[in-house]
Amino acid sequence: MLMIARDRPYSELRDALKGKKVAIWTCNTCARLCFDIGGEAAADRLAAALRNDGVDVLGVLYTGASCLEKKVREKYDEEIIGGADVVLSLTCNIGALCAKRAFGKEIFNPIATLGAGFVGENRRILLCEDNGDELEVKELIETAEEKGLWCDPYA
């Protein structure tokens, strides 16, 4: 599983999308498990907030694994993706790349991919970093804060 965090506050995201027709793409696995940065429910909340703030959101699409290009391609929707100027990708960098390849659209991904990890006991999200001798395990939220990132949904 890839560990992710968001790289900007909502106001910067909103301002970057103003004046564009936006499709929202998300992963219902890793992005959802990483403190609901993505996933269907978080994407729906973000779409509502953006619409409320005057951004033209055409719709939300998602899959269980945005790192599987065939699954991404199967979710193509002409009305939503075809009409969009930009696809807002609430996924890891691999999911964003698959969306770019599958949809052929400009991708805007306000998510930082921090590396591989796993969900531990009590839904603790843990990041694994190779220090040369062994894998070091740290709380994702700790690493994100060190890098000035946020581990929570946009809305």
DSSP file with accessible surface (Angstrom, degrees, kcal/mol):
  #  RESIDUE AA STRUCTURE BP1 BP2  ACC     N-H-->O    O-->H-N    N-H-->O    O-->H-N    TCO  KAPPA ALPHA  PHI   PSI    X-CA   Y-CA   Z-CA
    1    1 A M              0   0   72      0, 0.0   116,-2.3     0, 0.0     2,-0.4   0.000 360.0 360.0 360.0 139.4    0.0    0.0    0.0
    2    2 A L  E     -A  116   0A  41    114,-0.2     2,-0.4   125,-0.1   114,-0.3  -0.774 360.0-137.7 -94.1 134.8    1.3    3.5   -0.8
    3    3 A M  E     +A  115   0A   0    112,-4.1   111,-3.0    -2,-0.4   112,-1.0  -0.758  28.8 177.3 -93.8 132.5    1.1    6.1    2.0
    4    4 A I  E     -A  113   0A   0     -2,-0.4     2,-0.3   109,-0.2   109,-0.2  -0.890  16.6-174.5-134.5 161.0    0.0    9.6    1.0
    5    5 A A  E     -A  112   0A   0    107,-1.9   107,-3.3    -2,-0.3     2,-0.2  -0.967  35.5-100.0-147.3 159.0   -0.8   13.0    2.5
    6    6 A R  E     -AB 111 150A  22    144,-2.5   144,-2.3    -2,-0.3   105,-0.2  -0.580  22.5-153.4 -86.6 150.0   -2.2   16.2    1.0
    7    7 A D        +     0   0   56    103,-2.5   104,-0.1    -2,-0.2    -1,-0.1   0.321  67.3  30.0-107.7   6.3    0.2   18.9    0.1
    8    8 A R  S    S-     0   0   52    102,-0.4   142,-0.1   142,-0.1    -1,-0.1  -0.993  80.6 -96.3-157.9 158.6   -1.8   22.1    0.4
    9    9 A P    >>  -     0   0   39      0, 0.0     4,-1.7     0, 0.0     3,-0.6  -0.343  43.2-105.0 -73.9 163.5   -4.7   23.7    2.2
   10   10 A Y  H 3> S+     0   0   45      1,-0.2     4,-3.1     2,-0.2     5,-0.2   0.875 117.3  60.3 -55.9 -42.8   -8.2   23.7    0.8
   11   11 A S  H 3> S+     0   0   51      1,-0.2     4,-2.3     2,-0.2    -1,-0.2   0.887 106.1  46.8 -58.9 -38.9   -8.1   27.4   -0.1
   12   12 A E  H <> S+     0   0  104     -3,-0.6     4,-2.0     2,-0.2    -1,-0.2   0.893 112.9  49.7 -69.3 -39.3   -5.1   26.8   -2.4
   13   13 A L  H  X S+     0   0    0     -4,-1.7     4,-1.2     2,-0.2    -2,-0.2   0.957 112.2  47.7 -62.1 -50.1   -6.7   23.8   -4.1
   14   14 A R  H >X S+     0   0   57     -4,-3.1     4,-1.1     1,-0.2     3,-0.7   0.930 112.0  49.3 -56.9 -47.6  -10.0   25.7   -4.6
   15   15 A D  H 3< S+     0   0   93     -4,-2.3     3,-0.3     1,-0.2    -1,-0.2   0.865 107.6  54.6 -64.4 -35.0   -8.1   28.7   -6.1
   16   16 A A  H 3< S+     0   0   39     -4,-2.0    -1,-0.2     1,-0.2    -2,-0.2   0.768 112.9  43.7 -68.6 -24.2   -6.1   26.5   -8.5
   17   17 A L  H X< S+     0   0    1     -4,-1.2     3,-1.9    -3,-0.7    39,-0.3   0.584  82.3 119.4 -99.9 -11.5   -9.3   25.0   -9.9
   18   18 A K  T 3< S+     0   0  103     -4,-1.1    37,-0.1    -3,-0.3     3,-0.1  -0.257  79.2  20.5 -57.4 137.4  -11.4   28.1  -10.3
   19   19 A G  T 3  S+     0   0   83     35,-0.4     2,-0.3     1,-0.3    -1,-0.3   0.457 105.9 102.6  83.8   2.0  -12.5   28.7  -13.9
   20   20 A K  S <  S-     0   0   73     -3,-1.9    36,-0.7    65,-0.0     2,-0.6  -0.860  75.2-120.5-116.9 151.7  -11.9   25.1  -14.9
   21   21 A K  E     -c   56   0B  96     -2,-0.3    64,-2.7    -3,-0.1    65,-1.8  -0.835  42.6-159.4 -87.1 123.1  -14.3   22.2  -15.5
   22   22 A V  E     -cd  57  86B   0     34,-3.0    36,-3.2    -2,-0.6    37,-0.7  -0.890  22.6-168.8-118.6 133.0  -13.2   19.6  -13.0
   23   23 A A  E     -cd  59  87B   0     63,-2.1    65,-3.3    -2,-0.4     2,-0.5  -0.933  21.3-141.9-107.6 138.9  -13.6   15.8  -12.8
   24   24 A I  E     -cd  60  88B   1     35,-2.6    37,-2.9    -2,-0.4     2,-0.4  -0.911  18.0-174.2-105.8 128.4  -12.6   14.3   -9.5
   25   25 A W  E     +cd  61  89B   0     63,-3.1    65,-3.4    -2,-0.5     2,-0.3  -0.959  11.3 166.6-119.3 135.2  -10.8   10.9   -9.6
   26   26 A T  E     -cd  62  90B   0     35,-1.6    37,-1.3    -2,-0.4     2,-0.4  -0.964  34.2-120.1-147.7 165.6  -10.0    8.9   -6.5
   27   27 A C  E     -c   63   0B   8     63,-1.2     5,-0.3    -2,-0.3    37,-0.2  -0.899  11.4-155.2-105.5 132.2   -8.9    5.5   -5.2
   28   28 A N  S    S+     0   0   40     35,-3.1    36,-0.2    -2,-0.4    37,-0.1   0.217  85.4  46.9 -93.5  15.4  -11.2    3.8   -2.7
   29   29 A T  S  > S+     0   0   54     34,-0.3     4,-2.9     3,-0.1     3,-0.4   0.497 120.5  12.8-116.3 -94.6   -8.3    1.8   -1.2
   30   30 A C  H  > S+     0   0   26      1,-0.2     4,-2.0    34,-0.2   -26,-0.2   0.903 129.2  49.7 -56.8 -47.1   -5.0    3.5   -0.3
   31   31 A A  H  4 S+     0   0    1      1,-0.2     7,-2.3     2,-0.2     6,-0.8   0.863 115.3  45.0 -63.9 -32.5   -6.3    7.1   -0.5
   32   32 A R  H  > S+     0   0   97     -3,-0.4     4,-1.9    -5,-0.3    -2,-0.2   0.910 112.5  50.2 -75.0 -42.1   -9.3    6.1    1.6
   33   33 A L  H  < S+     0   0   38     -4,-2.9     2,-1.9     1,-0.2    -2,-0.2   0.778  92.8  79.1 -69.9 -25.2   -7.3    4.2    4.2
   34   34 A C  T >< S-     0   0    0     -4,-2.0     3,-1.3    -5,-0.2    -1,-0.2  -0.499 133.8 -63.0 -83.8  69.8   -4.8    7.1    4.6
   35   35 A F  T 34 S-     0   0   50     -2,-1.9    -1,-0.2     1,-0.3    -2,-0.2   0.807  89.7 -69.5  59.1  32.0   -7.0    9.2    6.9
   36   36 A D  T 3< S+     0   0   67     -4,-1.9    -1,-0.3    -6,-0.1    -4,-0.2   0.799  86.0 146.4  59.0  33.6   -9.7    9.6    4.2
   37   37 A I  S <  S-     0   0    1     -3,-1.3   117,-0.4    -6,-0.8    -5,-0.2   0.866  79.2   0.0 -63.6 -33.6   -7.6   11.9    2.0
   38   38 A G  S    S+     0   0    1     -7,-2.3     4,-0.3    -8,-0.1     3,-0.1  -0.563  81.9 109.4-133.8-159.1   -9.3   10.3   -0.9
   39   39 A G  S  > S-     0   0    1     51,-0.4     4,-2.7    -2,-0.2     5,-0.2  -0.185  80.3 -70.3  98.9 161.3  -12.0    7.6   -1.4
   40   40 A E  H  > S+     0   0   71      1,-0.2     4,-2.5     2,-0.2     5,-0.2   0.917 129.4  45.6 -56.8 -50.0  -15.6    7.9   -2.6
   41   41 A A  H  > S+     0   0   61      1,-0.2     4,-2.2     2,-0.2    -1,-0.2   0.928 115.5  46.2 -64.3 -44.7  -17.0    9.7    0.5
   42   42 A A  H  > S+     0   0    5     -4,-0.3     4,-2.5     1,-0.2    -1,-0.2   0.905 113.0  50.5 -65.0 -39.7  -14.1   12.2    0.8
   43   43 A A  H  X S+     0   0    0     -4,-2.7     4,-2.7     2,-0.2    -2,-0.2   0.900 109.7  50.7 -65.6 -39.7  -14.3   13.0   -2.9
   44   44 A D  H  X S+     0   0   78     -4,-2.5     4,-2.2    -5,-0.2    -2,-0.2   0.912 111.5  47.8 -63.7 -42.2  -18.0   13.5   -2.7
   45   45 A R  H  X S+     0   0  103     -4,-2.2     4,-2.3     2,-0.2    -2,-0.2   0.918 113.0  48.5 -63.7 -42.7  -17.6   15.9    0.2
   46   46 A L  H  X S+     0   0    2     -4,-2.5     4,-2.9   109,-0.2     5,-0.2   0.921 109.3  52.6 -64.4 -42.6  -14.8   17.8   -1.6
   47   47 A A  H  X S+     0   0    0     -4,-2.7     4,-2.7     1,-0.2     5,-0.2   0.926 110.3  48.4 -58.8 -43.5  -16.9   18.0   -4.8
   48   48 A A  H  X S+     0   0   55     -4,-2.2     4,-2.4     2,-0.2    -1,-0.2   0.922 112.7  47.7 -64.0 -43.1  -19.8   19.6   -2.7
   49   49 A A  H  X S+     0   0   27     -4,-2.3     4,-1.4     2,-0.2    -2,-0.2   0.927 113.2  47.9 -64.4 -44.3  -17.4   22.1   -1.0
   50   50 A L  H  <>S+     0   0    0     -4,-2.9     5,-2.8     2,-0.2     3,-0.3   0.921 111.9  49.3 -63.4 -44.4  -15.8   23.1   -4.4
   51   51 A R  H ><5S+     0   0  122     -4,-2.7     3,-1.9    -5,-0.2    -1,-0.2   0.920 108.4  53.9 -59.5 -43.4  -19.2   23.5   -6.0
   52   52 A N  H 3<5S+     0   0  138     -4,-2.4    -1,-0.2     1,-0.3    -2,-0.2   0.811 108.4  51.0 -60.4 -28.5  -20.4   25.6   -3.1
   53   53 A D  T 3<5S-     0   0   53     -4,-1.4    -1,-0.3    -3,-0.3    -2,-0.2   0.178 128.2 -95.9 -97.4  15.6  -17.3   27.8   -3.7
   54   54 A G  T < 5S+     0   0   59     -3,-1.9     2,-0.4     1,-0.3   -35,-0.4   0.554  76.6 139.6  89.5   9.6  -18.0   28.2   -7.4
   55   55 A V      < -     0   0    4     -5,-2.8     2,-1.4    -6,-0.1    -1,-0.3  -0.716  55.6-125.7 -88.0 135.5  -15.8   25.5   -8.9
   56   56 A D  E     -c   21   0B  75    -36,-0.7   -34,-3.0    -2,-0.4     2,-0.6  -0.636  33.5-178.6 -83.4  88.5  -17.5   23.7  -11.8
   57   57 A V  E     -c   22   0B   6     -2,-1.4   -34,-0.2   -36,-0.2     3,-0.1  -0.830  12.3-169.2 -92.4 117.4  -17.2   20.0  -10.7
   58   58 A L  E     -     0   0B  53    -36,-3.2     2,-0.3    -2,-0.6   -35,-0.2   0.733  57.3 -58.0 -79.0 -26.3  -18.7   17.7  -13.4
   59   59 A G  E     -c   23   0B   8    -37,-0.7   -35,-2.6    21,-0.1     2,-0.4  -0.922  45.6 -95.2 163.6 174.1  -18.6   14.6  -11.2
   60   60 A V  E     -c   24   0B  29     -2,-0.3     2,-0.3   -37,-0.2   -35,-0.2  -0.966  30.4-179.2-120.8 132.3  -16.7   12.1   -9.1
   61   61 A L  E     +c   25   0B  25    -37,-2.9   -35,-1.6    -2,-0.4     2,-0.3  -0.959   8.6 167.9-127.5 150.2  -15.3    8.8  -10.3
   62   62 A Y  E     -c   26   0B  74     -2,-0.3     2,-0.3   -37,-0.2   -35,-0.2  -0.975  16.1-163.5-154.3 165.1  -13.4    6.1   -8.3
   63   63 A T  E     -c   27   0B   6    -37,-1.3   -35,-3.1    -2,-0.3     3,-0.3  -0.933  36.6-110.1-144.3 168.2  -12.2    2.6   -8.4
   64   64 A G  S    S+     0   0   33     -2,-0.3     2,-0.3     1,-0.3   -34,-0.2   0.742 110.8  19.7 -72.9 -22.9  -10.9    0.1   -5.8
   65   65 A A    >   -     0   0   22      3,-0.1     3,-1.5   -36,-0.1    -1,-0.3  -0.766  59.6-174.8-151.0  98.4   -7.3    0.4   -7.1
   66   66 A S  T 3  S+     0   0    2     -3,-0.3    32,-0.2    -2,-0.3    33,-0.1   0.514  81.6  73.3 -75.4  -1.0   -6.3    3.3   -9.2
   67   67 A C  T 3  S+     0   0   69      1,-0.1     2,-0.8    31,-0.1    -1,-0.3   0.419  78.3  83.5 -90.1   2.3   -2.9    1.7   -9.7
   68   68 A L    X>  -     0   0   90     -3,-1.5     4,-2.0     1,-0.2     3,-0.5  -0.882  67.9-161.1-106.5 101.8   -4.5   -0.8  -12.1
   69   69 A E  H 3> S+     0   0   48     -2,-0.8     4,-3.0     1,-0.3     5,-0.2   0.852  87.7  55.3 -55.9 -38.7   -4.7    1.0  -15.5
   70   70 A K  H 3> S+     0   0  153      1,-0.2     4,-2.1     2,-0.2    -1,-0.3   0.927 108.6  48.3 -62.0 -41.4   -7.3   -1.3  -16.9
   71   71 A K  H <> S+     0   0   83     -3,-0.5     4,-0.7     2,-0.2    -1,-0.2   0.887 112.5  49.4 -65.6 -37.0   -9.6   -0.6  -14.0
   72   72 A V  H >< S+     0   0    0     -4,-2.0     3,-1.4     1,-0.2     4,-0.3   0.953 109.7  50.5 -65.3 -48.9   -9.1    3.1  -14.4
   73   73 A R  H >< S+     0   0  118     -4,-3.0     3,-1.6     1,-0.3    -2,-0.2   0.878 104.3  59.3 -58.6 -36.7   -9.8    2.9  -18.1
   74   74 A E  H 3< S+     0   0  126     -4,-2.1    -1,-0.3     1,-0.3    -2,-0.2   0.732  99.8  58.1 -65.9 -20.3  -13.0    1.0  -17.5
   75   75 A K  T << S+     0   0   90     -3,-1.4    -1,-0.3    -4,-0.7    -2,-0.2   0.461  74.1 131.7 -90.1  -0.4  -14.3    4.0  -15.3
   76   76 A Y    <   -     0   0   89     -3,-1.6     2,-0.5    -4,-0.3    -3,-0.0  -0.279  36.5-170.0 -55.4 130.7  -14.0    6.5  -18.2
   77   77 A D     >> -     0   0   61      1,-0.1     4,-2.6   -16,-0.0     5,-1.1  -0.981  15.7-152.7-127.2 116.2  -17.2    8.5  -18.4
   78   78 A E  I  4>S+     0   0  125     -2,-0.5     5,-0.6     1,-0.2     4,-0.3   0.885  95.0  50.2 -59.0 -41.2  -17.5   10.7  -21.5
   79   79 A E  I  45S+     0   0  166      3,-0.2     4,-0.5     2,-0.1    -1,-0.2   0.923 122.9  30.0 -65.4 -42.1  -19.8   13.2  -19.8
   80   80 A I  I  45S+     0   0   24      2,-0.1     4,-0.4     3,-0.1    -2,-0.2   0.966 133.9  26.9 -83.3 -58.3  -17.6   13.7  -16.8
   81   81 A I  I ><5S+     0   0    2     -4,-2.6     3,-1.2     1,-0.2    -3,-0.2   0.929 120.9  54.3 -73.5 -44.0  -14.0   13.1  -18.1
   82   82 A G  I 3 <S+     0   0   20     -5,-1.1    -3,-0.2    -4,-0.3    -1,-0.2   0.850 112.3  44.3 -59.9 -33.3  -14.7   14.1  -21.7
   83   83 A G  T 3 <S+     0   0   35     -5,-0.6    -1,-0.3    -4,-0.5     2,-0.2   0.520  94.6 103.7 -89.0  -5.1  -16.1   17.5  -20.6
   84   84 A A    <   -     0   0    1     -3,-1.2   -62,-0.2    -4,-0.4     3,-0.1  -0.521  53.4-161.5 -84.2 144.8  -13.4   18.2  -18.1
   85   85 A D  S    S+     0   0   84    -64,-2.7    21,-0.5     1,-0.3     2,-0.3   0.756  85.6  11.4 -81.5 -32.9  -10.5   20.6  -18.5
   86   86 A V  E     -de  22 106B   1    -65,-1.8   -63,-2.1    19,-0.1     2,-0.6  -0.992  66.7-136.1-147.7 147.8   -8.6   18.9  -15.7
   87   87 A V  E     -de  23 107B   0     19,-2.7    21,-3.0    -2,-0.3     2,-0.7  -0.952  17.6-146.9-107.3 118.3   -8.9   15.8  -13.6
   88   88 A L  E     -de  24 108B   0    -65,-3.3   -63,-3.1    -2,-0.6     2,-0.7  -0.786  18.9-156.2 -83.4 113.7   -8.3   16.3   -9.9
   89   89 A S  E     -d   25   0B   0     19,-2.7     2,-1.1    -2,-0.7    22,-0.2  -0.850  18.6-172.2-102.6 111.7   -6.7   13.1   -8.7
   90   90 A L  E     +d   26   0B   1    -65,-3.4   -63,-1.2    -2,-0.7   -51,-0.4  -0.613  58.9  94.1 -96.2  68.7   -7.0   12.2   -5.1
   91   91 A T  S    S-     0   0    0     -2,-1.1    20,-0.2   -65,-0.2    -2,-0.1  -0.890  83.1 -79.4-144.8 175.0   -4.6    9.3   -5.4
   92   92 A C     >  -     0   0   13     -2,-0.3     4,-2.1     1,-0.1     5,-0.2  -0.174  58.1 -92.5 -70.1 175.4   -1.0    8.4   -5.0
   93   93 A N  H  > S+     0   0   91      1,-0.2     4,-2.0     2,-0.2     5,-0.1   0.836 127.8  53.6 -65.0 -29.2    1.4    9.3   -7.8
   94   94 A I  H  > S+     0   0   77      2,-0.2     4,-2.6     1,-0.2    -1,-0.2   0.928 108.1  49.3 -71.3 -42.4    0.9    6.0   -9.5
   95   95 A G  H  > S+     0   0    0      1,-0.2     4,-2.2     2,-0.2    -2,-0.2   0.896 110.9  50.9 -61.7 -38.5   -2.9    6.4   -9.5
   96   96 A A  H  X S+     0   0   10     -4,-2.1     4,-2.3     2,-0.2    -1,-0.2   0.911 110.0  49.6 -65.8 -40.8   -2.5    9.8  -11.0
   97   97 A L  H  X S+     0   0  101     -4,-2.0     4,-2.5     2,-0.2    -2,-0.2   0.928 110.3  50.0 -64.4 -43.6   -0.2    8.5  -13.7
   98   98 A C  H  X S+     0   0   13     -4,-2.6     4,-2.8     1,-0.2     5,-0.2   0.906 110.4  50.9 -61.7 -39.8   -2.7    5.7  -14.6
   99   99 A A  H  X S+     0   0    0     -4,-2.2     4,-3.1     2,-0.2     5,-0.4   0.914 109.4  50.6 -63.9 -41.6   -5.4    8.3  -14.8
  100  100 A K  H  X S+     0   0  113     -4,-2.3     4,-1.8     1,-0.2     5,-0.2   0.932 114.7  43.3 -61.5 -44.7   -3.3   10.4  -17.1
  101  101 A R  H  < S+     0   0  151     -4,-2.5    -2,-0.2     1,-0.2    -1,-0.2   0.907 120.3  41.2 -67.4 -41.6   -2.7    7.5  -19.4
  102  102 A A  H  < S+     0   0   11     -4,-2.8    -2,-0.2    -5,-0.2    -1,-0.2   0.867 125.6  32.0 -76.6 -37.3   -6.3    6.2  -19.3
  103  103 A F  H  < S-     0   0   13     -4,-3.1    -3,-0.2    -5,-0.2    -2,-0.2   0.667  87.4-141.6 -98.2 -21.2   -8.1    9.5  -19.6
  104  104 A G     <  +     0   0   67     -4,-1.8     2,-0.3    -5,-0.4    -4,-0.1   0.828  60.3 121.4  64.6  31.0   -5.7   11.5  -21.7
  105  105 A K  S    S-     0   0   53     -6,-0.3    -1,-0.2    -5,-0.2     2,-0.2  -0.807  75.2 -85.1-121.0 162.9   -6.4   14.7  -19.7
  106  106 A E  E     -e   86   0B 101    -21,-0.5   -19,-2.7    -2,-0.3     2,-0.5  -0.485  47.3-147.9 -63.6 133.6   -4.4   17.1  -17.6
  107  107 A I  E     -e   87   0B  34    -21,-0.2     2,-0.5    -2,-0.2   -19,-0.2  -0.917  13.4-166.5-110.7 132.1   -4.1   15.7  -14.1
  108  108 A F  E     -e   88   0B  40    -21,-3.0   -19,-2.7    -2,-0.5   -22,-0.0  -0.977  11.2-179.5-115.6 114.5   -3.9   17.9  -11.0
  109  109 A N        -     0   0   37     -2,-0.5   -19,-0.1   -21,-0.2   -21,-0.1  -0.884  15.3-179.4-122.4 102.3   -2.7   15.8   -8.0
  110  110 A P        +     0   0    0      0, 0.0  -103,-2.5     0, 0.0     2,-0.4   0.004  55.7 103.0 -87.2  31.4   -2.5   17.7   -4.7
  111  111 A I  E     -A    6   0A  11   -105,-0.2     2,-0.5   -22,-0.2  -105,-0.2  -0.939  61.5-146.1-119.6 135.2   -1.3   14.6   -3.0
  112  112 A A  E     -A    5   0A  26   -107,-3.3  -107,-1.9    -2,-0.4     2,-0.6  -0.870  12.5-142.2-100.1 128.6    2.3   13.7   -1.9
  113  113 A T  E     -A    4   0A  37     -2,-0.5  -109,-0.2  -109,-0.2     3,-0.1  -0.834  18.9-179.0 -90.4 121.6    3.3   10.0   -2.1
  114  114 A L  E     -     0   0A  33   -111,-3.0     2,-0.3    -2,-0.6  -110,-0.2   0.599  45.6 -94.3 -99.5 -15.4    5.5    9.2    0.9
  115  115 A G  E     -A    3   0A  24   -112,-1.0  -112,-4.1    14,-0.0    -1,-0.3  -0.821  57.3 -30.3 133.9-170.5    6.2    5.6    0.2
  116  116 A A  E     +A    2   0A  55     12,-0.3    12,-3.0    -2,-0.3     2,-0.3  -0.458  63.1 133.9 -84.4 153.3    5.1    2.1    1.1
  117  117 A G  E     -F  127   0C  12   -116,-2.3     2,-0.3    10,-0.3    10,-0.2  -0.911  35.1-120.8-170.2-162.4    3.5    1.1    4.3
  118  118 A F  E     -F  126   0C  91      8,-2.1     8,-2.9    -2,-0.3     2,-0.7  -0.967  26.3-101.3-155.0 165.6    0.7   -0.7    6.0
  119  119 A V  E     -F  125   0C  58     -2,-0.3     6,-0.2     6,-0.2     3,-0.1  -0.870  45.0-168.7 -94.9 116.8   -2.3   -0.4    8.3
  120  120 A G    >   -     0   0   18      4,-3.7     3,-0.9    -2,-0.7     4,-0.3  -0.073  38.5 -44.6 -89.3-165.1   -1.3   -1.6   11.7
  121  121 A E  G >  S+     0   0  156      1,-0.2     3,-1.6     2,-0.2    -1,-0.3  -0.232 126.1  19.8 -61.9 152.3   -3.4   -2.4   14.8
  122  122 A N  G 3  S-     0   0  151      1,-0.3    -1,-0.2    -3,-0.1     3,-0.1   0.821 132.0 -70.3  55.3  33.0   -6.1    0.1   15.8
  123  123 A R  G <  S+     0   0  109     -3,-0.9     2,-0.4     1,-0.2    -1,-0.3   0.766  82.4 166.4  57.4  28.1   -6.0    1.5   12.2
  124  124 A R    <   -     0   0  113     -3,-1.6    -4,-3.7    -4,-0.3     2,-0.6  -0.624  32.0-139.1 -71.9 126.8   -2.6    3.0   12.8
  125  125 A I  E     -F  119   0C   0     -2,-0.4    15,-2.8    -6,-0.2     2,-0.4  -0.817  24.2-167.5 -94.1 118.5   -1.2    4.0    9.4
  126  126 A L  E     -FG 118 139C  11     -8,-2.9    -8,-2.1    -2,-0.6     2,-0.4  -0.902  11.8-151.2-117.6 135.6    2.5    3.2    9.3
  127  127 A L  E     -FG 117 138C   0     11,-3.4    11,-2.5    -2,-0.4     2,-0.5  -0.849  10.2-146.5-103.9 136.6    5.2    4.2    6.7
  128  128 A C  E     - G   0 137C  29    -12,-3.0     2,-0.4    -2,-0.4   -12,-0.3  -0.910  15.7-175.4-106.2 126.4    8.2    2.0    6.0
  129  129 A E  E     - G   0 136C  59      7,-2.8     7,-3.6    -2,-0.5     2,-0.7  -0.985  22.8-133.8-123.0 131.1   11.5    3.7    5.1
  130  130 A D  E     - G   0 135C 121     -2,-0.4     5,-0.2     5,-0.2    -2,-0.0  -0.723  20.5-178.4 -84.1 113.2   14.6    1.8    4.1
  131  131 A N        -     0   0   79      3,-2.1    -1,-0.1    -2,-0.7     4,-0.1   0.280  56.2 -98.1 -95.5  11.8   17.5    3.2    6.0
  132  132 A G  S    S+     0   0   63      2,-0.2     3,-0.1     1,-0.1    -2,-0.1  -0.085 118.1  50.5 101.1 -35.4   20.0    0.9    4.3
  133  133 A D  S    S-     0   0  156      1,-0.4     2,-0.3     0, 0.0    -1,-0.1   0.765 122.8 -21.5-102.0 -35.5   20.1   -1.8    7.1
  134  134 A E  S    S-     0   0  133     -5,-0.1    -3,-2.1     0, 0.0     2,-0.5  -0.956  77.5 -74.5-161.7 173.9   16.5   -2.5    7.7
  135  135 A L  E     -G  130   0C 108     -2,-0.3     2,-0.5    -5,-0.2    -5,-0.2  -0.714  40.7-150.3 -83.4 126.4   13.0   -1.1    7.3
  136  136 A E  E     -G  129   0C  81     -7,-3.6    -7,-2.8    -2,-0.5     2,-0.5  -0.834   9.2-149.0 -94.2 134.0   12.2    1.7    9.7
  137  137 A V  E     +G  128   0C  74     -2,-0.5     2,-0.3    -9,-0.2    -9,-0.2  -0.917  23.5 167.0-109.8 125.7    8.5    1.9   10.6
  138  138 A K  E     -G  127   0C  29    -11,-2.5   -11,-3.4    -2,-0.5     2,-0.2  -0.948  44.0 -93.5-132.4 155.7    7.1    5.3   11.5
  139  139 A E  E  >  -G  126   0C  54     -2,-0.3     4,-1.8   -13,-0.2   -13,-0.2  -0.477  32.6-134.9 -64.9 133.5    3.6    6.7   12.0
  140  140 A L  H  > S+     0   0    0    -15,-2.8     4,-2.8     1,-0.2     5,-0.2   0.916 104.6  55.9 -56.9 -44.2    2.5    8.3    8.7
  141  141 A I  H  > S+     0   0   65    -16,-0.4     4,-2.4     1,-0.2    -1,-0.2   0.881 105.2  52.7 -60.9 -35.5    1.2   11.4   10.4
  142  142 A E  H  > S+     0   0   87     -3,-0.2     4,-2.0     2,-0.2    -1,-0.2   0.947 111.8  44.3 -64.8 -47.1    4.6   12.0   12.0
  143  143 A T  H  X S+     0   0    1     -4,-1.8     4,-1.3     2,-0.2    -2,-0.2   0.916 113.1  51.9 -64.1 -42.6    6.4   11.8    8.7
  144  144 A A  H ><>S+     0   0    0     -4,-2.8     5,-2.9     1,-0.2     3,-0.6   0.940 109.1  49.4 -60.7 -46.5    3.8   14.0    7.0
  145  145 A E  H ><5S+     0   0  131     -4,-2.4     3,-1.4     1,-0.2    -1,-0.2   0.897 106.8  56.0 -61.6 -38.7    4.1   16.7    9.7
  146  146 A E  H 3<5S+     0   0  118     -4,-2.0    -1,-0.2     1,-0.3    -2,-0.2   0.828 111.9  44.2 -60.2 -30.9    7.9   16.7    9.4
  147  147 A K  T <<5S-     0   0  123     -4,-1.3    -1,-0.3    -3,-0.6    -2,-0.2   0.341 119.8-108.1 -96.6   3.1    7.4   17.4    5.7
  148  148 A G  T < 5S+     0   0   51     -3,-1.4    -3,-0.2    -4,-0.3     2,-0.2   0.796  75.6 133.6  75.6  29.3    4.7   20.1    6.2
  149  149 A L      < -     0   0   23     -5,-2.9     2,-0.4    -6,-0.2    -1,-0.2  -0.651  50.7-125.1-108.7 166.3    1.9   17.9    4.8
  150  150 A W  B     -B    6   0A  98   -144,-2.3  -144,-2.5    -2,-0.2     2,-0.5  -0.916   5.1-156.7-116.7 140.7   -1.6   17.1    6.2
  151  151 A C        +     0   0   16     -2,-0.4  -146,-0.1  -146,-0.2   -10,-0.1  -0.564  66.0  79.8-111.7  63.8   -3.1   13.7    6.9
  152  152 A D  S    S-     0   0   68     -2,-0.5  -146,-0.2  -116,-0.0  -116,-0.1  -0.973  84.0 -86.0-157.9 162.3   -6.8   14.6    6.7
  153  153 A P        -     0   0   35      0, 0.0  -116,-0.2     0, 0.0  -115,-0.1  -0.244  32.9-120.8 -70.0 162.2   -9.4   15.0    3.9
  154  154 A Y              0   0   18   -117,-0.4  -144,-0.1  -118,-0.2  -117,-0.1   0.781 360.0 360.0 -71.2 -30.8   -9.9   18.4    2.2
  155  155 A A              0   0   46   -113,-0.1  -109,-0.2  -145,-0.0  -110,-0.1  -0.955 360.0 360.0-142.0 360.0  -13.5   18.6    3.2
